[in-house]
């Protein structure tokens, strides 16, 4: 850590110039799609601010006392807040601890830095408890919120932060970066498509053997359409690794079918390697019904954020997919 990723140099330069001019805001909101390194950027920039011996480009030296503490995850002036293990949310007690810590005098540097990632994981009470600190932060505090879902944050939180938007790197740049990683990634192009252009997400997908799992899920998707699998059993199989991943795949398959239905050679598919099978569905399914089905998937994704019966939600979608073949 300590240097920005190749596609983050503009944002790094902007903040570095603000820091040198002593015009850094007290709160930053980093936004952009999942998997482009927003949290990595936040931690790298925090390390550079805490560093006692910067390099020429402003990045951290990696060798001083502060850098070694950051690397060990034990720097007293840097706190990273994430959902606790086995939890999807950041709770109010976690934020209250942050509020207490930022009022203390920094032990090593001029900043007390708090990184909250993903910021949209804060529940309502947690977000509300942060407001006063965002409105009247101590002079030495820097709060960095990172999210790929800024609309999920209260407007009152967003309005109190300087927003820094990150775009996905160009496809060629992302693929070139992936090829330079210590561990080569097979089928990098397909993984990058599945990651919506996020290189770090593509690496995560590769580590989780996502292509093998997606192939298995797509076989079930085809079998339901052909009447060769029961929705109840398939839903139980898909839920072994949680609800969100199969819902995401299902959404991308339907959107690709819609694209192929509208244009025989669409400029982009999320699953280009599955084009032949998806084209088969596009040729015989009704466009209006496909849009309606996609809306149901979107609604199910929304419901999945709360307490819900995952088995029933997924069964309902698969039953609807089966019905769609008969119309």
N, C-alpha and C positions, 0 to 999 in steps of 0.2 A: 504494500500500500504506500501512499504518499504522493503519487502522481495521478493525474486524471487519465481516463481512458481516451483513446484517440479522438472520439467524437464529442468529447466534453471540454475541449480546450477553450472554446469561446466563453462558456460559463465560468470556467476556472479563471480566465484572464479578467473577466468582469469583477468577480469577487476579490481577486488579488488586488486589483486597482482600488476597489473600495476600501479594502483593508489597509493598504498603504496610505490612503488619504484619510484614514480613521473615520470612514463613513459607512462602515458595515451596519446594516440594520440589526435590530435585536431579534428579529424572527424572519426565517426564510421558509418558503414552501416550495419544495422541489417536486415538479410534476412531469409526467411523461409515461409512456407505456411500460408495462411490466418487463423486467429483464434487460434494461439498458444501463443499469449501474447507478441508480440515484443514491441508494444507501452507501454504496462504495464511494461515490463522490463525496457524500456528506462526511463520511469517516476520514477520507483522505484529506479533505479541506480542514477538518477539525484537527487532525494530526499536524498539518502545516501551521495552524495558528498556535498550537501548543509547543511546537518545536523550538528548541533553544539555539539552533544553529542552521538556519535555512540554506538551501541550495540557491544557485543563481536564479532559477526560474520560480522561486518562491515555495517549492515543494519541501517537504520535511527531509531532514538529513538521514533519518532512520537509525542514528547511532547515539544521539544524546540521551540524557536521563528520561526526558519526557517521551521521546519516541519509543524507547524500550518499554516504558510503562504502558503506552498505548498498545504496543504490540502484544503485551502480556494481558491486556484487558483490565488493567488495574490502575489506570490514571485517575487520581481523585477528582480531577476537574473535567472529566468526560464521562457522560452517562448515556447509554443507548437503551431506550425503552422500546420493547417489543411485547407482543402478547406472551403471557406466561405459558409454560408447557401445558399442552392439552387444553388450551383456551384459544378462542378465535378473536377475543377482544382485549383491548388495553383498558384496565379497570381504574376507577377513581383513586384507589389507594396507591397505585403506581404513580399517578400524576401528582398526588399530594406529596409523595416523597421527593419528586422532582422540584416542586414548588419550594419545599424546605431547603433543598440542596443549593438552589440558585441564589438564595439569600446569603449564603456563606461566602466568605472571602476566598478567592482562588488560592490554592496552596503553592502552585508552581508558576502559573502564567497569568496573563491579564484577562483570561476568559474562564467562565464556567459554561461548558457547552453541553447541551442536551439534544440528543437526536431521537426523534420519535418516528418509528417506521414499522409497519405502514400506519401513517397518521389516521387514515380512515377506519382503523381498527378500534379507535377510541370510542367507547360507548358514550351516550349523551351526557351522562353525569361527568365522565372524565373530561370530555371536550369543554363542558361548561366550567369546570373547575380550573381549566387552563387559561380561561379568558382574562382574568385579572392580571395574571403574570404577563400575558401578551400585551395588555393595555399599558401596564406600568412595570416593565421589567427592570430589575436591578441593573446598574450601569455595566456590570461585568458579564451579564448573561447573554448567551446566544442560543436561541432555540431553532433547531432545524427539523422541519416536518417533511417527510417524504411520502408520496402517495401516487398511485396510478389511477386513483378514483377521487379527484379533487371535489367533484360534485357531491360526494358522500360526506364531506366535511361541512359543518355549519358555516353559513355565509359570514357570521361574526368572527369565526376563526380565520377564514381565508382573507378577509379584509384587513386583518391585523398583521399580515405577513407580506414580505416582498416575494412575489412569485418568480421562480426561475424555471423556465420550461426546457425540457430536454427532448430532442427529436431522436427517433431511431436512426442509426447510421445508414448510409446508402448500402444497398445489398452487397455490392462488390467489396466495400470497405468492411462490412461485417464478416463476410466469408473469408476475406484475407486475414482478419484478426483471429478468427476461429482456427485457421490453418496454422497460425503461429503459436498456438497454445501448447504447453508441454505434452499434454495427452491428446493425440489426434482424435478428431471426432468423425466417425463414419457417418455418411449420409447427412452431412452438414447442411446441405441445401434444404432437404425435407424438414429437418429439425428447426431450421431458421423460419421456414414457412409456418410450422406449428407454433412457434414462439412469437408469431406476429411481428417478426423482425428484431426481436430482442436477443442479442448474442449471449448474454449471461443466462437468460432463460433457456436458450438452446442447449447450453452446457448442462444445465440442471436436468433438462429432459433426457439428455444422453446418459447421464449418471443414473437415472431412474428407469432405464430400459423402456422408455416410453413408446418407441416404435413397435416393439414386440407386443406390448399391451394394447396399443391402438389397433394393431392387426387383429388381435383376438376380439376386441370389441366390435370392429367393423364386420367380422364374420357373423357375430350375433345379430347385428343390424340387418345384414342381408338375409339371415335365416328367418327373422321375424317377418320381413317383407314377403318371403316365400312361404310363410305359414309352417316353417319347419322348427320353430322354437316357441316356447311359451313365455309370454311377457313376465309372468311372476318369477319364473326360474332365472331368466336372463337378468332381471332387475337385481336379484339377490347376488348373482355372479358379479355384475358391474359394481355393486356397492362394497365389495371387499376392499377396495382402495379409496372409498369415499365417494361422495356424490358429485362434487364439482367437476372432476376430470371427465367422467362420461357425459355430463351435461355440456361441457365445452366442446367435446368432440362431436356430439350430436348436433350442436348448433352449427359448427363449421361444415359438417356434411350437408345439412339442409341448405345453408347459405350457398355452398358451392353448387348444389343441384339447381337452386334458383338462378344463379349466375349462368349456368349452362343452359337453362331453360330459356333465358332471355337472349343470350348471345352464344353462338356455337363455339366461338373462340374468345372467351373472356380474357381481358388483360391480366387478370390475377385470380388464382385459386389458392385457398389455404391448404388444400390437399391435392396438389397436381399429380402425385403418384397414384391417386385413386380415381383419376379422371374417367377411365373407361367404365368402371362400375357406376360412378355417379351420373355419367352421361345416359346410361341405361334408364335410370330413374327419371332423369329430366325429360326423356322422350315420351314417357307415358303417364306422368303425374300432373295433376291440375295445378296451375300456378297460384291461383287464389287460395286453394287448400294448403299449399306449401307455405305461403305467407302466414296463414292462420296458425299452422303448426309451429312455425318459427316464433310467433308471438307467445305461444304456450310455453315453449322452451325458455324464452326470456323471462316470462312470469315465474317459471319454476326456479330459474337461477336466482331471482329476487327472493323467493320464499326460502331458498336454501340458506340465506344469510341469517335466518331466525330459527327458532325451535320448530321442527317440523318432522312429519313421518316420512323419512327419505324413501323407504320402500314403496309407500303408496304414491308418492309424487312420481317416481321413476316408472312404476308400473303403469300409471295413467298415461304417461307419454308414450310408452312402448305399445300400449293397447291402441292409442290414437294413430301411431305409425302403421300398425297392422291394418286398421280400418282404412287408412288413406289409400292403401293399395287396391281396395275394392271400389273406389270411386273414381 
